[in-house]
Every structure is written in C-alpha cells, then in structure tokens.
Amino acid sequence: MRTLRTPDERFAGLPGFPLPPRYADVPDPDGGSLRVAWVADGPADGPVVLLLHGEPSWSFLYRTTIPVLAAAGLRVVAPDLVGFGRSDKPAEIGDHSYARHVEWLRALLFDVLDLRGVTLLGQDWGGLLGLRLAAEHPERFAAVVAANTGLPTGDRDMPEVWWQFRRAVEKAERLDVGRLVQSGCRRTLTPQERAAYDAPFPDESFKAGPRAMPLLVPTRPDDPATEANRAAWATLTHSDLPFLCAFSDGDPITAAMEPVLRRSMPGAAGRTHPTITGAGHFLQEDAGEELGEVVAAFVREVRR
C-alpha cells in the first residue's frame, strides 16, 4: 500500500490549536505500517475522554471542546483518522475499508495507548468507528456520547441529503474540503479556519480518504460492513454502558438516528439528553464549548 505524508509546514500557524502532535506507527492488517497522529490534553491520570472526528475533518475540529474537558480534569485524546489530519494517507480509494479503519484505530487506542475507562465522544464517522469499538471491546469503555452520528447496517436507506453529499464527493473533479466543512456549519468559518481543514491535503492525490468514506457507509443489507455492524447493535442494545445523545438541532443527515439510539440503548434510558441548539452537522464548530460542558457533566454523573 502506497501512503502519503502531509508535510509538517502545512500545519504551521493553526488558529486556536496549539497542541503538539504525537505519533505512533500502527500495523496494517495486510502488512506494513502507518504513522497515526493524535493530540492530548488534561491530566495524565484523569478519566479518559476519546474524541473521534469524521469526514472530512480532523482533530482540529475539537479545538474549542478540548480545553473545556481538560479544565474539568479529564484526559483528552483526539486522534486523526488514517487518511486525515496529520496521519498517513493511503493513496488509493480502494485502500480504505470500514474494517481497516476500525483496526487502525483499535491498534492506536489499545495496543499503543492502552486506554481504559474510556468515555467516547463520536461525531459523524467518529461514531461509526467508535460504536464498533465500544461493542467489540466493552471492557475498555466507561460511557458513550453520540453526537450527530449513528451505526448504519444498510437495512434502511440513508436520507436523500446524504446521497446528495455522496454524489457530490464522487463527482467532484477537485474536492474542496474546507467548503464541505463549511456546508455543515451554521457559523461562517474564517479563512484561516477553512485553510486548516484544507491543510492535510496539499493536492488531490492526498484525498483518497475523504473520497472513500462516503462509499464505505453501509447502504445495502449485503454491504461488507453489515454483519459486523449488526453484531455491534446486538451487543450495544444489551449493554448497560451509560449512553448519552448530544445531537444538534440542525443536522438533517443524522437527525433520524437520535430517537433510535435513545430508544434502543439501555444505558440511555432515564437520562436527559441535551439538544445542542443553533448548530449544524459539525456541532463542534458551532458549539464546541457547550459540547465540552455536556460531556464533562456526563462523565461526572456516571462516575458518582
């Protein structure tokens, strides 16, 4: 597998994101290895909060959420998915699969970082991957926060707005990552912020990850990821893992998943699930500090 590595100078002067990157090599299931990046903040002995981003963003997305969690005494770990941010980028769309992304992430979080007692905050693909990990490695997790995400199996059709997004990514001769992120926000990003989302991708050859991810969402019952995702649903819906939904009020892509998760997850029963108002799909951009406060309060609650 041929991989690309974004030059460090592309990340110089990131607005509001001073945390230094950390790196580790993780093995690829088919041989070789990739360098994966993450940032960390907060006390090293604090309860772990894992922040997982999605498509086509990277850990920069959590720059206003991280300080709130760290100030609450939590150990924050925010990786860049393979193909995104500062992590290595497989050069071909076909190099990406749902199973590979789960394994790359598992290797970093558990083999390298040995994270335990984890509270997951997953948004977009951060939930598709994080919920799989929580189901397959329940001994590593203490709680889950689902924010504008889900766990599709292909048994139900995706909303039309998602199909529009998928077609746009497939057909785009030049994939404008900054514009894609902006389209999922209520507020207007500054030119510097849009540049930060473009930074991981110096040219089109680096964008196999963003182009691949919409193709990996299960959309039919015989999708390669369907069986594993169904198994994850079966595990999670019989788990007492504390579960919180923190969806925004402005995301047509994932809105239908919130009541399903609330109804299906035993750990969600009897909880007050906040709605983050005035926020779009990327609620971290529109209300990152509020999201951090919600997660910090939830961790305090489940640790009592």
C-alpha positions in Angstrom: 0.0 0.0 0.0 1.4 3.3 -1.0 1.0 6.1 1.5 1.4 9.8 1.5 2.5 12.1 4.4 1.5 15.7 4.6 4.5 18.0 5.2 4.6 19.5 8.7 4.8 23.0 7.3 1.2 22.7 6.1 0.1 22.8 9.7 2.0 25.9 10.8 0.0 28.7 12.4 -3.2 26.7 13.0 -5.7 29.1 14.6 -6.6 28.2 18.2 -5.0 24.8 18.1 -1.6 24.9 19.8 -1.4 21.3 21.0 1.6 19.5 19.6 1.0 16.3 17.6 2.1 12.9 18.9 2.8 10.0 16.6 2.9 6.2 16.6 3.2 3.5 14.0 0.4 1.0 13.8 0.4 -2.2 11.7 -1.8 -2.5 8.6 -3.9 -5.8 8.6 -2.4 -6.6 5.2 1.2 -5.8 6.1 3.3 -2.7 6.6 2.5 0.1 8.9 1.2 3.6 9.0 2.0 6.6 11.2 -1.1 7.8 13.1 -1.3 11.2 14.8 -3.1 12.4 17.9 -3.2 15.2 20.3 -3.7 15.0 24.1 -4.5 17.4 26.9 -5.5 17.4 30.5 -4.0 15.5 33.5 -2.4 12.2 32.5 -4.2 10.4 35.4 -7.6 11.9 34.6 -10.6 9.9 33.3 -10.1 9.4 29.6 -12.3 11.1 27.0 -11.8 10.0 23.4 -12.7 12.5 20.8 -13.3 10.9 17.3 -13.9 13.1 14.3 -15.4 12.1 11.0 -15.5 13.0 7.3 -13.7 15.2 6.0 -12.4 16.8 9.2 -9.6 16.1 11.7 -8.8 16.7 15.4 -8.7 20.4 14.7 -12.5 20.2 14.8 -12.3 19.7 18.6 -10.1 22.7 19.3 -12.7 24.6 21.5 -14.0 21.4 23.1 -10.7 20.1 24.3 -9.8 23.0 26.7 -13.2 22.6 28.5 -12.7 18.9 29.1 -9.1 19.4 30.2 -10.1 22.1 32.6 -12.6 19.7 34.1 -9.7 17.3 35.0 -10.2 14.9 32.1 -7.5 13.3 30.0 -8.4 14.1 26.4 -7.2 12.0 23.5 -8.1 13.2 20.0 -6.6 11.1 17.1 -6.6 11.9 13.4 -8.1 9.0 11.5 -5.9 7.4 8.9 -6.2 9.4 5.7 -7.0 12.6 7.6 -5.2 15.4 9.5 -1.6 14.6 10.3 -2.0 10.9 10.0 -0.6 9.0 7.0 -2.8 8.8 3.9 -3.3 5.7 1.9 -3.1 6.9 -1.7 -5.9 4.8 -3.3 -9.6 4.9 -2.5 -9.6 1.1 -2.6 -7.0 1.0 0.3 -9.8 2.2 2.6 -12.3 -0.1 4.2 -14.6 0.1 7.2 -12.8 -2.9 8.8 -9.4 -1.4 8.2 -10.3 1.9 9.8 -11.7 0.0 12.9 -8.4 -2.0 13.1 -6.1 1.0 12.6 -8.0 2.9 15.4 -8.1 -0.1 17.7 -4.3 -0.6 17.3 -3.6 3.0 18.3 -6.0 3.3 21.2 -5.5 -0.1 22.8 -2.2 -1.5 21.7 -0.2 1.7 21.7 -2.0 4.0 24.2 -3.6 1.2 26.3 -6.6 3.4 27.0 -9.1 2.1 29.6 -12.2 3.5 31.3 -12.8 5.5 28.1 -15.7 7.9 27.5 -16.3 8.0 23.8 -17.4 11.2 22.1 -18.1 10.3 18.4 -19.4 12.5 15.7 -20.0 11.5 12.1 -17.6 8.6 11.2 -16.2 9.0 14.8 -19.4 7.3 15.9 -19.5 4.7 13.1 -16.0 3.6 14.2 -16.2 4.4 17.9 -19.5 2.5 18.4 -18.0 -0.6 16.7 -15.0 -0.4 19.1 -17.3 0.0 22.1 -19.3 -3.1 21.1 -16.2 -5.2 20.3 -14.1 -4.1 23.3 -16.6 -3.2 26.0 -14.0 -3.8 28.8 -12.2 -0.6 27.5 -15.2 1.8 27.8 -16.9 3.5 30.6 -19.5 5.6 28.7 -20.6 6.8 25.2 -21.7 10.2 23.9 -23.2 10.0 20.4 -23.2 13.4 18.7 -24.6 13.6 15.1 -23.7 10.1 14.3 -25.1 6.6 14.0 -24.3 3.0 13.2 -25.8 2.1 9.8 -26.2 -1.5 8.7 -27.7 -0.9 5.2 -31.0 -2.3 6.3 -32.6 1.2 6.0 -31.9 3.7 3.3 -29.9 6.8 4.1 -31.6 10.2 3.8 -31.6 11.9 0.4 -29.4 14.8 1.7 -26.7 12.2 2.5 -27.0 10.7 -1.0 -26.5 14.2 -2.4 -23.4 14.6 -0.4 -22.1 11.2 -1.6 -22.7 12.0 -5.2 -21.1 15.4 -4.8 -17.9 13.8 -3.4 -17.9 11.1 -6.1 -18.2 13.5 -9.0 -16.1 16.4 -7.8 -13.0 16.9 -10.0 -11.5 18.9 -7.2 -12.7 18.1 -3.7 -12.9 21.3 -1.7 -12.6 20.1 1.8 -12.9 23.5 3.5 -16.1 24.1 1.6 -17.5 20.7 2.7 -16.9 21.5 6.3 -18.4 25.0 5.9 -21.5 23.5 4.4 -22.1 21.5 7.6 -21.7 24.6 9.9 -24.2 27.3 10.9 -21.5 29.9 11.6 -19.1 31.2 8.9 -15.6 29.9 9.3 -12.8 32.3 9.0 -10.4 32.0 6.0 -7.8 30.7 8.5 -10.1 28.0 9.8 -11.1 26.9 6.3 -7.4 26.7 5.4 -6.8 24.5 8.5 -9.3 22.0 7.1 -7.6 22.1 3.7 -4.1 21.8 5.3 -3.9 18.0 5.4 -4.4 17.8 1.6 -1.8 19.6 -0.4 -3.3 18.3 -3.7 -5.9 15.9 -5.0 -3.6 12.9 -4.6 -3.9 13.2 -0.8 -7.7 13.0 -0.7 -8.4 9.3 -1.1 -9.7 9.2 2.5 -12.3 11.9 2.1 -13.3 10.5 -1.2 -13.6 6.9 0.2 -15.5 7.4 3.4 -19.0 8.0 1.8 -18.5 4.9 -0.2 -17.9 2.8 3.0 -21.1 3.7 4.7 -23.3 0.6 4.5 -26.2 1.3 2.2 -27.5 -2.2 1.5 -28.1 -5.3 3.6 -25.2 -7.2 1.9 -22.6 -4.5 2.5 -19.2 -5.8 3.6 -19.6 -4.0 7.0 -23.2 -5.0 7.6 -22.6 -8.2 9.5 -20.1 -6.6 11.9 -22.4 -3.6 12.4 -25.4 -5.8 13.1 -23.3 -7.6 15.7 -22.4 -4.3 17.3 -26.0 -3.3 17.5 -26.8 -6.6 19.2 -24.1 -6.1 21.8 -24.8 -2.4 22.5 -28.6 -2.9 22.8 -28.0 -5.5 25.6 -25.3 -3.4 27.3 -25.7 -1.2 30.4 -22.9 1.1 29.2 -24.0 4.7 30.1 -25.1 6.3 26.8 -25.9 9.9 26.1 -27.1 11.5 22.9 -25.9 15.1 22.3 -27.2 15.9 18.8 -27.6 19.3 17.3 -30.9 20.8 16.2 -29.6 21.4 12.6 -28.3 18.2 11.1 -30.6 16.6 8.5 -28.1 13.8 7.9 -28.2 12.2 11.3 -31.3 13.6 13.0 -33.3 10.5 12.5 -30.7 8.4 14.4 -31.1 10.2 17.7 -34.5 8.8 18.7 -33.4 5.3 17.5 -30.4 5.5 19.8 -32.3 6.8 22.7 -34.9 4.1 22.4 -32.5 1.2 21.7 -29.6 1.7 24.1 -30.4 0.5 27.7 -27.8 2.9 29.0 -29.7 5.9 27.5 -32.9 5.1 29.5 -33.9 7.7 32.1 -31.4 10.3 31.1 -31.9 13.8 30.0 -30.4 14.0 26.5 -29.5 17.6 25.6 -30.1 19.2 22.2 -27.3 21.5 21.1 -29.2 24.4 19.6 -28.1 26.6 16.8 -25.6 24.1 15.5 -25.2 22.1 12.2 -23.7 18.8 11.4 -20.3 19.9 12.7 -21.6 21.0 16.1 -18.0 21.2 17.4 -17.6 24.3 15.2 -20.9 25.9 16.1 -21.0 25.0 19.8 -17.7 23.3 20.8 -17.5 24.7 24.3 -21.1 23.8 25.1 -20.5 20.2 23.8 -17.4 20.0 26.1 -19.5 21.1 29.1 -22.2 18.5 28.3 -19.5 15.7 28.1 -17.8 16.8 31.3 -21.1 16.8 33.2 -21.9 13.4 31.9 -18.6 12.0 33.0 -19.1 13.4 36.5 -22.6 11.9 36.6 -21.5 8.4 35.6 -18.5 8.4 37.9 -20.5 9.2 41.0 
